[in-house]
Amino acid sequence: MNNKKTALLGIVLILACLAACQSKTEKGELTLTKGVLMIGMEIGYPPMEYYDEDGSTPIGFDVEMGKAIAAKMGLEARFIDTGWDGIFAGVETSRYDCIMSSVTITPERQAVHNFSKPYIGNAMAIVTLKNSSFKPRNPQELTGLGVSYQAETTAKFFMAKLVEDGLNYTAFEYDKVMSCFDELELGRVDVIVTDSVVALDYTTVPNSIFEITWLGEPDEFFGICIKKGNNALTNAIDKALDELFADGTMKRISERILNIDMVSSVR
């Protein structure tokens, strides 16, 4: 009799657990909205994330990756365009589930956010106009030049370190990396310091007026940023990323959008 009661109690507990799990899923506890992966993104950073010619459709590497990750998780990807200066606050205040926006993994960021495994290797690059009289072949040759870069990015941190080492230059910070290239084309700055993925996108298109005069070694890695402590979502995203690397999807996205495999080296 006692054994039957014990067995019955076990069944009740199992059913209760299943009901609770189902309830959690229905409430969308893995993501903020049931069936949707809400992705914070500064949509102005080609070729990683930017708008198509219609001005309303996000495209680029991180966009394609976001859609693929969401699909692996059985979710719909939804992109929330966010200014870079507030993008990290947005994930911490649960405005969206994660950030996929060419976010470099740094110890400082890891201290206050969760991060996925890295998905792309990146380096710094110097870009000039092809017809420019300035052709810096290393960062030290930026002395005395007008250097543009996107504010609050690793390019800014890179330049700040050079200042600490004694480099003297005139800084031109812009909210969008596209503005850096616009200003260079107009002759208002001498050079751009930016991520290699951006530099390659602007310099490898047919009849490009830009060229890379220096390319550093990959020493930073992009990752997906998640709210601190949200380990369940972090693990789910990592699992999806692992599958996308294993089935070749990440390499195909990279070769199609970046014209080069910039992902395989991180695995």
N, C-alpha and C positions, 0 to 999 in steps of 0.2 A: 504494500500500500504506500509506504513511504517512498519507495523507488518510483512509483507511478506519479506521486505528487512532485517528486524532484524533477522527473522528466517533464511533467506538465509545466512546472515553474520555469524550466529551461526553455521550453518552447515559447512561453509567454515573454520571457526576457529577450529572446531572439527576435520575435515579432515586434517588440517594442523598439529594439535597436534598429531594425529595418525601417520601421515607421519614422523614427527620428532621423535616420539618414536620408530618407525620402523627403522629409520635411525640410531638411537643410538644403537639399538639392533644389527643391521647389522655391525656396526663398532666395536662391542664387548666392549662397554664402561663399562659394569659391570666387565668384565675381560679383560686382556691385549690382548688376542687372542680369536676371536669368537669361541664359542663352546668348549673352553678349560679352565679348572681351573689349572693354573700353580702353583705348590706347591714347595716351597723351603724346603729342607730337608737335614740334615747331615746323610747320609745313612751309619751309622757305630755305631749304638746304640741299640743293641738287648736287649729286644725283640720288641722295639718300631719301629725301622727302621734299616734294614740291608739288605745285598744282600744274595740271595739264593746261593746254591752251585755252580751254573753256573757263579756266579760273575757279572751278568748283570741284574738280575730281583730283584727289590726292594720288600721286604716282611716285615711283622711286623704289630703291632697294628696301628700306625699312617698311614701306607700305606693303610690298609684295611678301616680305617675310612675315609681317603682322597677319596678313590674310592667311598665309600657310600655317602659322602657329595656331591661330584661332580654329582653322579647319581641323587640324589634328586633335584639338581639344573638344571638337563638336560644337564650336561656338561661331557666332558671327562677329567679324571684326568691325569696330566702329571707332573712327578716328576723331579726336578732339584737338583742333588747332589751338596751340597755346604758345604765348610768348616765352622765349627762353628764360627770361628773368624770373618767371613764376612757375616754371614747369615742375620743379621738384616739390614746391609747396603743394601743387595740385595733386600729386600722388599721395602725399602724406595726409591731406585733408579729404581723401577719398573722392576727388572729383572724377578720377578715372582709375582703372585697375593697375596700370603699369605705364611706363614710358618707353617707347621705341623711337628714339630720335638721335641716333649717333652719340649715345652717352658713353663717354670714356669711363672705364672702371678705375677709380682711384681709392687709396686708403681712406681719404677724408670722406668721400661719398659712401664708401662701404660702412663707415662708422654710423651713419644715420639712415641708410637705406639697405634693403635687400637687393642683390643683383643675381641675374642668371649667369650661367657659364658664358664666357666670351664667344662672340660669333664672327668677329672680323678683326684683323690686325691692321693697324694704322700707323702712319708716320707723319711728321711735319714736312712741308714743302714750301719753297719760295717760287712765286710765279711773277713773271714780268710780261710786258708786251714784247712781241717778237722783234719789233723795230726799236726797242728801247736801247739807250746807251748804257743803261745799268744792267749788268748781268752778274749778280752776286752768286758766287759758286760755293759759298758757305755762309752761315749766319753772321760771322764776324764781319763780313763785307757789307752788312746792312748799316754800318756806321754812317751817320749823316743823311740817311735817306728817309723819305716819308713812307712808313710801313703801315699798311692797313690790315685789319683782322677783325673777326667777329668778337664782340664783347662777351665776356664771361664764358669763354671756351678754352680748351687746352692751348689754342694758339696764343691767347692772351697770357696764360700762365707760362708758356714757353718763352715769350718775349720778356716777361717780368724777370725770369731767371737770367736772361741775357743782360738785363739792366743791372742786376745784382753783380754780375761778372764784369761790369764796366762798359757795356755797349751803350752808345749814345745815338739815339734816333728820334724822329718825330712820329708819334703814335696817332693813328686815325682809327678809332673804334666805330663799328657799325652794328646795328641790331641784327641785320641780315647779311649773310655772306655774299649774297647776290649784289648787295650794294658795294661791297669791296671791289668786285669785278667791274661794276658800272663806273666807279670812280677811277679805277685804273685805266679803263678805256678812254675816259674823258681827260686823262692826264693830270688828275688832281692828287694822285699819290704815285709813288715810284714803284712799289712792289706790294705783293700780298703774301702773308704767311697764313697758311691754312692746312687742313687735313689733306693727306695724299689722295683720298678718295674724291674729294672735291676738285683738287688740282687736276687729277687725271680726267675727270669729266669735262672740264672746261678746255683742256689742252689737246684732247684726242679727237674732238669733233672735226669734220672736214673744214678746211679753210679757217681754222682757229687763229685768232690774232694773239693768243696767249701762249707762253711756253714755260716749262719748269726749268729753272736754272740750278736748283739744288733739291735733292730728295733724301731725307734722312732714313735711317734704319727703322723698321717697325718697332716701336717701343711702347705702344699703348694699344688697348683693346676695347672694343665697344661691347656693351652688355645691355640687357633689358633691366630697367630699374623698377623695383616693386616696393610697396610700403614696408617699412621696417617691421619685422616680426611676422609678416604674412608668408610663412614657410610653405603652406599648402599650395598657394598659387605659384610661388617660386619653383617648387618641385614639379608642378604640372607643366609650367613653361619649359623648364629644363628637359623634361621628358619629351615634349613636342620638338624642341630644338634637336635633341639627340636623334630623333627619328628623321628629321629633315636633313641632317648631315648624313645619316646612314643611307638614305634612299637617293641621295644626290641632288635633292631639291635646292639646298643652299648653294651648291656650286653652280647649278644652272642659273639661279637668280643672279649670282655675282657675274657670271660670264655674259649674261644677256644685258644687264644694266651697266656694269662697270667695265665691260670688255676685257676682263681679266679675272682669274680666280684669286680672290683676296680672302677666302674663308678657310680653305683646307689647311692652311698652316697653323691654325689655332687648335686643330684636333689632332 
